[in-house]
Amino acid sequence: MSQPTAAVAAEAQPQGRGLAGRQGGGGGLGQSISGIVRMAVFWYFAAKFFGPKRPPADPGMLMSNLFQKGEPMDMWMYLSESDKFNDFANDDALIWHETNIPYAVWGPTSTRTRSLTYYPSEALKHNGSLYAHVYFARSGYPVDPTDPEYEQKSAFGRTHPVVAFLPKSKAGKKKSLLGDSEEPEEQAPPKENKELEDKDEGPTEYLSYWKPNVTVNLVEDFTRYPNNNVPAIVASYLNVDPATGDYYPTVFFNEFWLLRDKLIALNESVKELPLNLEVGPISMTKWQFFLQIEQSFQVHRSYGSMLEGEADELKVYSCGYSKAHLVQHFWICWDQFLCSILSCKLCTCSLYS
């Protein structure tokens, strides 16, 4: 849902040698935030200015948004244990319905919220799945394809899992590069013991967790994309109408602030579950920034420089930064990026002079 408050950060600090302890160890987390922001800024501007250049596309080969800014929409959200959904007449599956939501407009009626209690089935308690099926349509139009008034270019939707399956934590497998430098490093086990340990562990065990927050953002994007040159970061989210060749508004399930410690483990003892819902707009810049940050986290994980759960620690740590600090970080990274490009050009010129 919304960004965690300072209370969340305060709640996270007392856990042993947590964030407070790490801040004193050479500013590891602060440096990591700077590195991740720097990487995101570098990727963003590198894609903007140094991506492959193609001649301007013919206007007839450009795809546009099928909806206009401020156009009112109706929304339906269904819950189902199947990832496919077509039971639109099932009132029990419909958990939320809103009307006249203005698209890509920030105002008192742009953001809608709802909180409810969900009672899990026995299948869900035993590693079952649950999906949120969210549909939008121009106000007055249905989303059920069997309805006589259904219009394909006026309705769209997206599916999102409400249950996450995460590997069971294994202590002592790696050493965090974000941790306190004074923290003693565990001695690596002998090779023969390590092979025996890996054999005893067997396959990775996964546990199911409930996501208490589902935030649906409609991206404010009215870009006219060439059919054969959609940016990679956008292409995976773009939903194109095959009849017109234009695209529907992008639906983004925003989990940036859904931290792992807020997830609820599913088991036999769970009787009811909270579910907080929100739908609202998000700017193109903010959406792409979230995607770039998540990509930066993935790169750090692939290099082994970030352990499971440390992305959440960085997010909580960043809550202590004021907007001025974050803007300052951004411009420092931008200046460093420009200096790097300038130095490369100077080196190139000196080679040929």
N, C-alpha and C positions, 0 to 999 in steps of 0.2 A: 504494500500500500504506500503510504507516504513515508518520507525520510524519517529514520529513527531520531528521537529527540535526545537531548543531553542525558536524560535519565537512562536511556539504553546504554550509552557509553559508560556511565557511572556504574551501571549494573554489571557490565562486562569486566571491569577492572579488578575487583577483589579476588578473582580466581587464581590463586597461587601466584606464580611468576608470570602474570599475564601482560597486558599492554603496559601497565604502569612500570613494571619491572623492566620491560624491554626498552622503554623510552630512555632509561638511564644507561643503556648499554651501547652508546655510540649512535643513537638515533637511527637504528636499523629500519624501523617501520617508516619513519619520515623519509629516509633515503629511498625506500622501496616505492613509496607513493610518488616521489619525484621521478623515479625511473619509469614507472608505469604510465604516468601522465606524459612524460617525454616520449615514450614509445607510441602512445596513442596520437599525440600531436604530430609526430613524424609521419606515421602512416597516413593520417588524414590529409596533410598537406602534400605528401609525396604522391598520393593518389590524385589530388586535385591538380597539381602543377606538372607532375612528371609521368602521369599515366599515358598510355598509348593515345596518340592524337589521330583522329580520323576526320576526313572532310565532312562538312556539315551535311546532315542527312536531308533527303528530300522531305518537305513538309508532309507529304502523303505517307511517309514511312515512319512518322513519329507517333508514339502512343501517349495518350493523355488520361488524366483522371476522369472517371465517369461521373464523379460528383463535383458539385460546385461548393465553394467556400460558404459556410453558413447554411447549407441546405439541411433541412430537418430530417432526422432518421428515427426509426423505431428499432428497438433492440430486444432480442429474446435470448435467454440463457437456459440451457437444458443440462441436466446431469445424467450420465449414462455410464454403465460399466463396460460398454463397447466403444471402440474408437470410431465406429461408423454410426451415424444417426439419421433416421428418417421418420421417427415416430412423433411427428409434430402435433398430433391430436392428443397426446398423452399429457394431461394436466399435472400428473404427479411428477413427471420429469421436468416440467417447466418450473424453475425456481425464481426467475426474475424477468420482469418485462418493463421496459421504459419506452416512452413516446416523446417525439419532438426534441431529440437531442441535436443541437446545431453542430454541424461538422466543422472542425478546425477553427472554432471560435471560442475564445476564453471569456466566460461570463458566468453569471449566477446559475444558469441552467445547463452549463456545459459539462459539469462533473456531477455524476450521480453515485450514490453509495447505498449499500444495504448490508445488514448483518443478520445472520440467521444461524440456527443450530441444525446440524445434519446428524442423522442417526445411521451409523454404518451397518451394512449387511454383514452376515457371517462370512461371506466370500471376501469382502473388503478387509475384514479383520485378519484373514489368513492369506496375506500377500496378493489380494485382489487389486484390480485397477479401477479407476474412476476418471471420467473425462468431462470437461466442461465444453459444451458445444455452443458457441456464441454466434448469433446471426444478426445481421443488420439489413435494413431495407429502407427505401425512401418512405417517408411517412405516408401511411394509407395503403402500402403494398404489402402483400403477404410474403413469407419466406418459404412456405410449403410449396414445392414444385407441382403438387397435385391440385393446388387451388386454381380455379379458372382465371383468376385475376393475377396470377403469378407472372412476373416479368424478369427474365434472366439478368438483364443488365441493371436491374434495380435492387437486387438482393445478393448478398455475399455472406460468408462466414468463415470461421476458423475453429479448430479443435485444439484443446490444451489439456494435458494430464494434471489432475489435482493430487495425484499420489506420486511421490518420488521414490525411486529405489536406489539406495545408496549403499556402498560397501561398508561392512562393519569395520570400525576403526581398529587398526593394529598398531599398538604402541611400540616405539623403539625401532621402527623400520628405517627411518631416515632422520637426518638432523636438519632442522630448519635453518635456512640462511638468513631469516629475518629475526632470529632470536638473539638473546643477549650473548655477546662475545665472551663474557666471563663465565657463562654456563658450561659446566664440564661436559665434554663430549664422551659418549659411551664408546667403549672399546669394541671394535668390530669382532664378531665371533670367528673362530677358525673356520677354514673352508669346509672341512669335513662336517663340522657341527652345523654350518649353515645349510648344507645340502640335506642333512637329516631333518633340520627344522622346517625347510620348505616342503619336504615330503610329508611331514606330520600335519602341516597346516591344511593341505588339500586345497580344493577350489575356494575362491573368494566367496564369502557369505554376504548376501545382500539383505537389507532390511527395508521395509516399506514405511514411509512417513507421509503424514497428511500435511498439505499446504493450507494453512489457515487463511491466507490472503490470496485473492485472485484480482489482479489489477489489469484491466483491459484499456489499452491506449490506442486511439485512432491517430495515425501519423499525419501531420499537416504537410502533405507533399502534392504539389501541382506541377512537378517537373514534366517536361515533354521529352521522353526518352526515345532514342533511336531503337528500332526493333532489334538490331543486332549489336547494341553497345550499351546495355544496361550495366551500371556499376555492380561489381560482384557482391558488395555488401548489401545492396538493395535487391538484387535478383532473387535471392532465396526467399524473400518475403513478398515479392510482387505477385499479385493474383490477377491474371489477365483474363478478360472475357474473350473466349474464342470466336464469338460471333462478330464483335466490333474491333477486336485487336487492342482495345484500350484496357486500362487497369482499374480495379476497384481500390478504394481507400485501404491502406495497409493497416492490418490489425496486429498489434504488438502486445503480447502478454509480458508485462513488465515485472520481472523478478529481481531487479537489481538490489532492492532493499529487503528482499525476502531472505533473511539470514538463516543459516542452518539451525541455530539454537532456538529458533521459533517454530521449527517443524515438530510435529507431534507423532511419536512412534505409534504404529498401529499394532494392536494385539487383542487378545481375547478380553482383556479387562476394560477396553474402551467402550463406553456406552453412547456417548454423544461427542460431537466435534464442532468447534466454532468455524464459521465461514464468513469472512468479511470480503465484500465485493465492491469494486469501484470501476467505473467507466469514465473516461475523460480524454481530452486531447493531449498530444505531445508534439513539440516542434521537431522539425526535421533535424536540426542541429543537435538537440538534446538526445534524440533517438540514436543518431549515428555515434555520438560520443559514448553512450552506454554500450553500444555494440563494440566500439573500439577498445574500451576498457576491458570488456569481457574477453576479447581476443588477446589482449595483453596478458590477462591472467592465464589464459590457456597456453600461451607461449612460455610463461614462467614455469607452469606445471610441467610442460614437455621437457624443459631443461633441468627439471629437478630442483629449481630454486624456490619453489613455493609448495608447501605441503597442503594436504586437505584441510580446509577450514580457514587457512590463512587469508584467503581473499575476503572472507567475512571480517576478519580482524582489521584488515586495511580499510574496509568500508566504515567500520565503527570508529576507527582511529581518525578517519577523514572527517567525521562528524564534528570533531573538536576544532576543525579549521573554519574560520569565518569565510564568507564569500570573497572578501578582499584577499585573503591568503591564497585561496584557490585561483583567483584571477591572476595574482602575482606569479604563482607557479606556472600558469599557462603562458604568460608573456615571457618569463625566463626561459621556458622550454622553446618558445618560438624564436627568441633571440639566439639561443644556442643553435637551433636548426639553421637559421640564416647565416650565422657565422661559419658553420660547417660547410654550407654550400659555397660561401664566398671563398673560404680557404681552399676548397677543392678547385675552384675556378682559377685562383691565383697560382696554385701549383701547376695547373695545366698550362697557363700562360707562360710561366717561367721555363717550362720544359721546351717550349717552341720559340722562345725569345733568343 
